[in-house]
Amino acid sequence: MKKLLLISVLSLFLKMNAQIGIGTTNPTEKLEIVGSAAIGTTITLDPTDYVNNSSGFTIVGIDPQSTIVNGKIIALETLYTPITVQPYTISNIYRDDLNDLNLNIPTDKYFITIANFEAIPNAGNNGIFTDISASTINKGHFVLRVFESGTSWHVNIGYPTLNTENTTDRYTYRFDIILYSKRFFKSLGEVSYDLNGSNSGTAVTAPTGI
């Protein structure tokens, strides 16, 4: 009965008073904490660790990707976007070989995928060429790959088994790069299974990290 009464009184107080104070009886904000705030037993947030503010300004929580200017937390807006889609048009490529395009997208902040690929030959370009007089006709396929090199993401696109008819042929590639912010998503890395010629199988274990 005492617990129910306490909850009722607290609920009534919160409805009547829009300001809540912890460590103060005269809060001026909707939530005001005087003193440091501890989370669990390992993290202690103390305003002196982040900003030297003589007015007693208290930071309750701070984002590691943010910065502080004049006692205010300023967010880096690009890192707050979970998914970003960036279209690319890469023109005048020699034949079909886009061996290494540095996107200058930092690998420590994002992981990426490639989508909506389109290969456009220039005027007079017959596209990927196959010698029809050959006894074996190899049609091949395009390969699209994103990979890490140094501290940035790179793109590799090409038709590894065949080439264009002439060395003067040029291509334009259009594609979307989808950026996933590491603040919201994580990449578990590649999982490989050998089915030994079968059409079905079962993973040994679930992916590590889910």
C-alpha positions, 0 to 999 in steps of 0.5 A, spaced: 500 500 500 505 504 501 508 503 494 502 504 491 501 511 495 508 513 493 507 512 486 501 516 486 504 522 489 510 522 485 505 521 478 501 527 481 508 531 482 510 530 475 504 532 472 504 538 476 511 540 476 514 540 469 521 541 472 525 535 475 531 536 479 536 531 482 541 533 487 537 540 487 530 542 490 530 548 485 530 545 478 530 550 472 530 545 466 525 539 465 531 535 467 537 538 471 542 534 475 547 537 480 553 533 481 556 527 476 552 522 473 554 515 474 552 509 469 553 502 472 559 501 476 564 503 470 562 509 467 562 516 471 560 522 467 563 528 470 563 535 467 570 537 468 572 531 464 569 534 458 569 542 459 572 547 463 565 551 465 566 555 471 558 556 471 557 549 474 554 547 467 553 539 467 553 534 462 549 528 463 551 524 457 556 525 451 556 522 444 563 520 442 562 523 435 560 530 438 564 536 440 563 541 445 563 549 443 562 554 449 559 548 453 554 546 448 554 539 445 554 540 437 553 533 433 556 532 427 550 531 423 553 527 417 554 521 423 547 522 425 544 519 419 544 511 419 544 510 411 546 515 406 545 513 398 550 517 394 549 516 386 555 516 382 557 517 374 564 515 372 565 517 365 570 516 359 573 509 362 578 506 358 575 500 355 571 496 361 576 496 366 575 501 373 580 497 377 581 502 383 577 508 384 578 511 391 571 514 394 575 517 399 569 515 404 573 513 411 572 506 413 573 508 420 566 511 420 562 507 415 561 501 411 558 501 404 555 497 399 554 498 391 547 498 388 543 500 381 549 498 377 549 500 369 554 500 364 553 505 358 558 504 352 559 510 348 557 512 341 560 507 336 562 502 342 560 495 341 560 493 348 563 487 351 566 483 344 565 476 343 569 473 337 563 469 334 568 465 330 571 462 336 569 454 337 568 456 345 564 463 346 565 466 353 560 470 355 563 472 362 559 477 367 561 484 370 564 484 377 562 489 382 567 490 388 568 495 394 574 494 398 578 497 404 585 500 402 588 504 407 583 508 411 578 509 405 573 505 401 575 503 394 571 500 388 573 495 382 568 494 376 570 490 370 568 484 365 574 480 367 573 474 362 572 479 356 574 486 353 571 491 349 572 490 341 577 496 340 582 500 345 578 506 343 572 504 346 570 507 353 564 506 358 560 510 363 558 506 369 553 509 374 551 506 380 549 508 388 554 507 394 550 506 400 553 508 406 552 505 413 554 509 419 558 505 424 554 509 429 548 505 428 550 499 424 556 494 424 559 489 419 560 482 422 565 480 416 564 475 411 561 468 412 563 462 408 560 455 407 562 450 403 556 446 400 561 440 397 557 440 391 550 440 394 544 445 393 542 445 400 546 446 407 546 448 414 550 453 418 554 450 423 553 456 428 550 463 428 554 469 425 558 471 431 556 478 434 549 478 432 
